[in-house]
């Protein structure tokens, strides 16, 4: 199939908030312990942080990292993670049926963020705790006044504030699995009074209120409306969470996942703007899509893929260690394209998660680390994405989806900056290659010269289920896109079926 479209840098429609390329670290499985923190590992520094992991996280290019959860935060006492390590209590984590050692807490995680060059986004516990505990944490983290909490922070090695600017008001409070689960009315009231109090202490912070933990939740829509009716004047963001997986071996349906994400975002934006209209407000609530990924949450019989309750209360068990294949990476790349297409309202997003747990980076205790297939679309997009987003209209035909009707076979977005343009494109078809012919005459008019391809990357494998593993860590990767070039005023590139690509023009 031949696809026609255009790339005109002058038609960009929004800037990009770099927080869109965020990540998520939760105290879950081997994410923190034996993942980012493994004292005694050959690459560990004096604080126990694996430097091989640090290098890969830096390569991944994550901006802001949400911490410490996730479901974990709804039972977490942040005070357990400060002070001398030998005095820190071990606690039972009800969310993941594990034992938390508290050897990594706020101070240690902030040290790790300095190593990887990312900013901190903190979640407060509104499951088992309330406004007072959230204020304690905010005072400890951000205040420069002379108080008992700030003196405690100084005794623990940090005189200056952490200066955390973005805060989540709990996690997935709509979910019946959540510790302290509440209905929308009760949560909205709690979130509103907590937000108001936190702003009294630090008026410059940005606050994220919990939206639905998925568009398939029975309360989706009504939850957002009710919560925002309570919190509209108090918060800046509402969260979206969504995970995708291939079901029943239907790869073509799986490749339509980006359509679901797009509709989810549009629905939440519409609800938020409807609440604004009823309040006669020009304020616009933005979206923090602070959990997204491919996650094989259910196996063939519909059961969760890990059952920690059958294994006692272990420390850092192997949980949710999905192995990603080439097909997953193509869908993943399309989800990134979708987030960029909605960058006017999605101002923050967090890939869930980073290391070992449904992660682009895997480690082996005492051994190596390696990149999963999903690593490549994220690292390349984060690095090449420019300052503004450019819509890329293409016409490549459709396939029929059981859930979404007619779905475009090719999806694309571009970003622009002063030097040039980056194109990100996916071929969703399981059967048809795509020949793209994109008009770049607008680039010539904008820059006074013809563009040239300086980088191209293709993620594709003839075996769509090929994966990188401990024994074959480089089985799947990216390679240059053969034949990608500018011919006159046309960018020419050919994409095989089930593929993702990125092209840089200057």
Secondary structure as the mmCIF struct_conf table of DSSP 4:
data_model
#
loop_
_struct_conf.conf_type_id
_struct_conf.id
_struct_conf.beg_label_comp_id
_struct_conf.beg_label_asym_id
_struct_conf.beg_label_seq_id
_struct_conf.end_label_comp_id
_struct_conf.end_label_asym_id
_struct_conf.end_label_seq_id
STRN STRN1 UNK A 2 UNK A 6
HELX_RH_3T_P HELX_RH_3T_P1 UNK A 9 UNK A 11
STRN STRN2 UNK A 12 UNK A 15
HELX_RH_3T_P HELX_RH_3T_P2 UNK A 18 UNK A 21
STRN STRN3 UNK A 22 UNK A 24
BEND BEND1 UNK A 27 UNK A 27
TURN_TY1_P TURN_TY1_P1 UNK A 29 UNK A 30
BEND BEND2 UNK A 31 UNK A 31
TURN_TY1_P TURN_TY1_P2 UNK A 32 UNK A 32
STRN STRN4 UNK A 33 UNK A 33
TURN_TY1_P TURN_TY1_P3 UNK A 34 UNK A 36
STRN STRN5 UNK A 37 UNK A 37
TURN_TY1_P TURN_TY1_P4 UNK A 39 UNK A 40
BEND BEND3 UNK A 41 UNK A 41
TURN_TY1_P TURN_TY1_P5 UNK A 42 UNK A 43
STRN STRN6 UNK A 44 UNK A 44
TURN_TY1_P TURN_TY1_P6 UNK A 46 UNK A 47
BEND BEND4 UNK A 48 UNK A 48
STRN STRN7 UNK A 49 UNK A 50
HELX_RH_AL_P HELX_RH_AL_P1 UNK A 51 UNK A 60
TURN_TY1_P TURN_TY1_P7 UNK A 61 UNK A 61
STRN STRN8 UNK A 64 UNK A 67
BEND BEND5 UNK A 68 UNK A 68
BEND BEND6 UNK A 70 UNK A 70
HELX_RH_3T_P HELX_RH_3T_P3 UNK A 71 UNK A 75
HELX_RH_3T_P HELX_RH_3T_P4 UNK A 78 UNK A 81
BEND BEND7 UNK A 82 UNK A 83
HELX_RH_3T_P HELX_RH_3T_P5 UNK A 85 UNK A 87
HELX_LH_PP_P HELX_LH_PP_P1 UNK A 88 UNK A 90
STRN STRN9 UNK A 91 UNK A 93
TURN_TY1_P TURN_TY1_P8 UNK A 94 UNK A 97
STRN STRN10 UNK A 98 UNK A 100
BEND BEND8 UNK A 104 UNK A 104
HELX_RH_AL_P HELX_RH_AL_P2 UNK A 106 UNK A 116
TURN_TY1_P TURN_TY1_P9 UNK A 117 UNK A 117
STRN STRN11 UNK A 119 UNK A 124
BEND BEND9 UNK A 127 UNK A 128
HELX_RH_AL_P HELX_RH_AL_P3 UNK A 131 UNK A 142
BEND BEND10 UNK A 145 UNK A 145
HELX_RH_AL_P HELX_RH_AL_P4 UNK A 148 UNK A 155
TURN_TY1_P TURN_TY1_P10 UNK A 156 UNK A 157
BEND BEND11 UNK A 160 UNK A 160
STRN STRN12 UNK A 166 UNK A 169
BEND BEND12 UNK A 171 UNK A 171
TURN_TY1_P TURN_TY1_P11 UNK A 173 UNK A 174
TURN_TY1_P TURN_TY1_P12 UNK A 176 UNK A 177
BEND BEND13 UNK A 178 UNK A 178
TURN_TY1_P TURN_TY1_P13 UNK A 179 UNK A 180
HELX_RH_AL_P HELX_RH_AL_P5 UNK A 184 UNK A 201
TURN_TY1_P TURN_TY1_P14 UNK A 203 UNK A 204
STRN STRN13 UNK A 206 UNK A 209
BEND BEND14 UNK A 213 UNK A 213
TURN_TY1_P TURN_TY1_P15 UNK A 215 UNK A 216
BEND BEND15 UNK A 217 UNK A 217
TURN_TY1_P TURN_TY1_P16 UNK A 218 UNK A 221
HELX_RH_AL_P HELX_RH_AL_P6 UNK A 222 UNK A 231
TURN_TY1_P TURN_TY1_P17 UNK A 232 UNK A 234
BEND BEND16 UNK A 236 UNK A 236
STRN STRN14 UNK A 237 UNK A 244
TURN_TY1_P TURN_TY1_P18 UNK A 248 UNK A 249
HELX_RH_AL_P HELX_RH_AL_P7 UNK A 251 UNK A 254
TURN_TY1_P TURN_TY1_P19 UNK A 255 UNK A 256
HELX_RH_AL_P HELX_RH_AL_P8 UNK A 257 UNK A 278
TURN_TY1_P TURN_TY1_P20 UNK A 279 UNK A 280
STRN STRN15 UNK A 286 UNK A 294
STRN STRN16 UNK A 298 UNK A 298
TURN_TY1_P TURN_TY1_P21 UNK A 300 UNK A 301
BEND BEND17 UNK A 302 UNK A 302
STRN STRN17 UNK A 304 UNK A 304
BEND BEND18 UNK A 305 UNK A 305
HELX_RH_3T_P HELX_RH_3T_P6 UNK A 308 UNK A 311
BEND BEND19 UNK A 313 UNK A 313
STRN STRN18 UNK A 314 UNK A 314
BEND BEND20 UNK A 315 UNK A 316
BEND BEND21 UNK A 320 UNK A 320
HELX_LH_PP_P HELX_LH_PP_P2 UNK A 322 UNK A 324
STRN STRN19 UNK A 325 UNK A 325
HELX_RH_AL_P HELX_RH_AL_P9 UNK A 326 UNK A 341
TURN_TY1_P TURN_TY1_P22 UNK A 342 UNK A 345
STRN STRN20 UNK A 346 UNK A 352
BEND BEND22 UNK A 354 UNK A 354
STRN STRN21 UNK A 355 UNK A 355
BEND BEND23 UNK A 356 UNK A 358
BEND BEND24 UNK A 360 UNK A 360
STRN STRN22 UNK A 361 UNK A 363
TURN_TY1_P TURN_TY1_P23 UNK A 365 UNK A 366
BEND BEND25 UNK A 367 UNK A 367
STRN STRN23 UNK A 369 UNK A 371
TURN_TY1_P TURN_TY1_P24 UNK A 373 UNK A 373
HELX_RH_AL_P HELX_RH_AL_P10 UNK A 374 UNK A 384
BEND BEND26 UNK A 387 UNK A 387
STRN STRN24 UNK A 388 UNK A 391
STRN STRN25 UNK A 394 UNK A 395
STRN STRN26 UNK A 398 UNK A 401
TURN_TY1_P TURN_TY1_P25 UNK A 402 UNK A 404
STRN STRN27 UNK A 405 UNK A 408
BEND BEND27 UNK A 409 UNK A 409
STRN STRN28 UNK A 410 UNK A 416
BEND BEND28 UNK A 418 UNK A 419
STRN STRN29 UNK A 421 UNK A 427
BEND BEND29 UNK A 430 UNK A 431
STRN STRN30 UNK A 434 UNK A 439
HELX_RH_AL_P HELX_RH_AL_P11 UNK A 441 UNK A 447
BEND BEND30 UNK A 448 UNK A 449
STRN STRN31 UNK A 453 UNK A 459
BEND BEND31 UNK A 462 UNK A 463
TURN_TY1_P TURN_TY1_P26 UNK A 464 UNK A 465
STRN STRN32 UNK A 467 UNK A 467
BEND BEND32 UNK A 470 UNK A 472
TURN_TY1_P TURN_TY1_P27 UNK A 473 UNK A 474
BEND BEND33 UNK A 475 UNK A 476
STRN STRN33 UNK A 479 UNK A 479
TURN_TY1_P TURN_TY1_P28 UNK A 482 UNK A 483
STRN STRN34 UNK A 485 UNK A 487
TURN_TY1_P TURN_TY1_P29 UNK A 488 UNK A 489
STRN STRN35 UNK A 490 UNK A 495
BEND BEND34 UNK A 497 UNK A 498
STRN STRN36 UNK A 499 UNK A 505
#
